[in-house]
């Protein structure tokens, strides 16, 4: 056991400050354990969001020493011993209180994305045929726990606050899971280009870096979507074929 010093952000949308707390920690603890212990011992009114404490619900997202992380997956033993640990709420979303932010914007964005639209079944029993490799490709995207750390670190949202023009990396992943599904027939490429702001992403890969599920967001989702959008909107032969097909 050792004593650890924390600076936790306390306040609401009208303002606040970091407050210092000390508590006893052990190597097996994670930051969420320490924060809950501080809540129990020193700050009963501390607002902190958490649920599963297993890295699967995405509820306890925060910024620890300036890095967007899940509190339940950040071990105390991985942080510098003897140094003050700063915990603050995600910066890309409106603050509710203390360490809790309002992430409801993300759920509103999700509703604007065209849903999964499968082709008619291939077989009389209502089943489909597909290649295993096609099914495997989209499984990576389904690992997302919606912690919104990728949204938090994205400069388009965090710094430029283009919430009305850009859906963010989380929903590029969600769209990729639909667009690349072997059974889906919906076309979301015009939406990505015209209203969802895929052109704002300049591929810094910061979203991939912070993903706790190790989803290769930039290379496997965003870049392939960009390529599809460019082919769809600007390839002259493709546009001619679509025009002839629609006229027919």
LUMVEX-621164 format. One record per residue (C-alpha): x, y, z. Coordinates in pm, whole numbers, always signed. Layout:
<pts>
east, north, up
X, Y, Z .
...
</pts>
This chain:
<pts>
east, north, up
+0, +0, +0 .
+110, +357, -66 .
-39, +701, -44 .
-137, +865, -371 .
-237, +1223, -438 .
-513, +1302, -688 .
-635, +1626, -836 .
-997, +1580, -942 .
-1195, +1833, -1137 .
-1488, +1964, -933 .
-1747, +2193, -1083 .
-2017, +2231, -1345 .
-2084, +2419, -1667 .
-2056, +2749, -1484 .
-1702, +2685, -1367 .
-1488, +2482, -1129 .
-1138, +2392, -1018 .
-910, +2100, -939 .
-927, +1981, -579 .
-658, +1766, -416 .
-725, +1440, -234 .
-501, +1171, -89 .
-591, +805, -51 .
-418, +472, +0 .
-375, +260, -312 .
-224, -76, -403 .
-73, -205, -725 .
-383, -408, -811 .
-609, -101, -810 .
-724, +96, -1110 .
-793, +469, -1120 .
-1166, +410, -1088 .
-1106, +220, -761 .
-913, +516, -623 .
-1173, +770, -739 .
-1455, +570, -581 .
-1249, +541, -263 .
-1203, +918, -256 .
-1576, +955, -312 .
-1646, +731, -13 .
-1384, +880, +220 .
-1363, +1249, +131 .
-1614, +1365, -133 .
-1954, +1200, -104 .
-2099, +1445, -356 .
-1841, +1370, -628 .
-2017, +1296, -959 .
-1854, +1010, -1149 .
-2009, +783, -1411 .
-1928, +412, -1416 .
-2105, +78, -1456 .
-1928, -249, -1535 .
-1572, -178, -1412 .
-1456, -427, -1676 .
-1381, -209, -1977 .
-1696, -310, -2164 .
-1959, -45, -2095 .
-1757, +266, -2184 .
-1913, +466, -1902 .
-1604, +577, -1707 .
-1428, +771, -1982 .
-1217, +1059, -1853 .
-884, +1231, -1907 .
-607, +1100, -1682 .
-293, +1311, -1676 .
-416, +1468, -1998 .
-477, +1139, -2182 .
-830, +1018, -2272 .
-871, +678, -2104 .
-1113, +447, -1930 .
-1066, +487, -1554 .
-1143, +120, -1499 .
-869, +9, -1739 .
-593, +240, -1616 .
-391, +62, -1349 .
-236, +262, -1070 .
+84, +63, -1116 .
+111, +200, -1472 .
+117, +561, -1351 .
+429, +735, -1218 .
+464, +664, -845 .
+490, +974, -628 .
+340, +1208, -886 .
+2, +1376, -855 .
-261, +1212, -1076 .
-496, +1452, -1250 .
-842, +1330, -1347 .
-1079, +1551, -1541 .
-1387, +1508, -1762 .
-1372, +1465, -2138 .
-1323, +1803, -2304 .
-1519, +1748, -2625 .
-1860, +1735, -2456 .
-2060, +1970, -2231 .
-1986, +1928, -1861 .
-2270, +1821, -1636 .
-2080, +1806, -1307 .
-1736, +1700, -1183 .
-1621, +1407, -1400 .
-1952, +1357, -1583 .
-2014, +1497, -1930 .
-2325, +1508, -2149 .
-2264, +1263, -2434 .
-2625, +1262, -2559 .
-2518, +1435, -2884 .
-2363, +1104, -2991 .
-2694, +920, -2965 .
-2868, +1186, -3169 .
-2603, +1152, -3439 .
-2647, +775, -3446 .
-3016, +814, -3528 .
-2930, +1011, -3844 .
-2735, +723, -4002 .
-2934, +505, -4239 .
-2998, +166, -4075 .
-2893, -177, -4192 .
-3091, -272, -4503 .
-3030, -634, -4610 .
-3088, -774, -4956 .
-3361, -1039, -4999 .
-3269, -1383, -4856 .
-3076, -1617, -5083 .
-3255, -1929, -4970 .
-3615, -2038, -4924 .
-3566, -2075, -4548 .
-3489, -1702, -4521 .
-3113, -1739, -4482 .
-2830, -1572, -4671 .
-2505, -1694, -4820 .
-2187, -1496, -4759 .
-1813, -1549, -4754 .
-1657, -1584, -4411 .
-1392, -1323, -4491 .
-1664, -1068, -4568 .
-1829, -1136, -4233 .
-1494, -1119, -4052 .
-1414, -776, -4195 .
-1695, -600, -4010 .
-1652, -786, -3681 .
-1370, -551, -3575 .
-1606, -254, -3589 .
-1862, -432, -3371 .
-1617, -435, -3080 .
-1686, -67, -3015 .
-1812, -4, -2658 .
-1912, +358, -2728 .
-1680, +505, -2469 .
-1650, +807, -2702 .
-1280, +851, -2629 .
-1219, +869, -3005 .
-1476, +1147, -3026 .
-1313, +1325, -2733 .
-965, +1326, -2888 .
-1077, +1415, -3241 .
-959, +1770, -3314 .
-1257, +1840, -3543 .
-1489, +1803, -3244 .
-1258, +1889, -2953 .
-1099, +2204, -3096 .
-1318, +2317, -3386 .
-1650, +2201, -3236 .
-1808, +2119, -3572 .
-2086, +1916, -3414 .
-2339, +2007, -3680 .
-2105, +1918, -3966 .
-1904, +1614, -3854 .
-2023, +1287, -3701 .
-1683, +1188, -3562 .
-1473, +870, -3572 .
-1713, +661, -3363 .
-1982, +697, -3625 .
-1743, +653, -3914 .
-1679, +313, -3757 .
-2052, +253, -3720 .
-2112, +353, -4082 .
-1823, +133, -4200 .
-1980, -165, -4022 .
-2295, -108, -4226 .
-2138, -9, -4559 .
-1897, -305, -4559 .
-2153, -562, -4447 .
-2190, -819, -4725 .
-2572, -814, -4702 .
-2636, -441, -4680 .
-2785, -259, -4980 .
-2817, +98, -4849 .
-2603, +380, -4990 .
-2463, +616, -4725 .
-2184, +770, -4935 .
-2367, +1091, -5028 .
-2452, +1147, -4661 .
-2087, +1097, -4561 .
-1976, +1360, -4813 .
-2254, +1617, -4790 .
-2381, +1619, -4431 .
-2158, +1398, -4215 .
-1828, +1567, -4287 .
-1595, +1282, -4376 .
-1379, +1537, -4560 .
-1293, +1709, -4231 .
-1092, +1409, -4111 .
-725, +1460, -4197 .
-618, +1114, -4078 .
-407, +1204, -3774 .
-490, +861, -3626 .
-541, +1007, -3279 .
-874, +820, -3257 .
-704, +487, -3325 .
-443, +561, -3058 .
-695, +600, -2774 .
-935, +317, -2864 .
-949, +72, -2569 .
-1073, -205, -2800 .
-778, -162, -3040 .
-1004, -93, -3336 .
-794, +34, -3626 .
-1034, +321, -3682 .
-838, +525, -3933 .
-688, +259, -4159 .
-972, +7, -4157 .
-1279, +231, -4138 .
-1223, +598, -4225 .
-974, +564, -4512 .
-1179, +293, -4695 .
-1490, +510, -4653 .
-1304, +810, -4795 .
-1199, +600, -5094 .
-1556, +486, -5152 .
-1687, +842, -5129 .
-1431, +967, -5382 .
-1504, +681, -5622 .
-1878, +738, -5589 .
-1874, +1116, -5626 .
-1586, +1188, -5858 .
-1510, +885, -6074 .
-1645, +990, -6418 .
-1698, +637, -6546 .
-1887, +538, -6234 .
-2106, +846, -6256 .
-2184, +771, -6621 .
-2278, +410, -6542 .
-2505, +521, -6257 .
-2669, +782, -6478 .
-2736, +529, -6755 .
-2864, +274, -6505 .
-3101, +522, -6340 .
-3235, +636, -6679 .
-3304, +275, -6771 .
</pts>
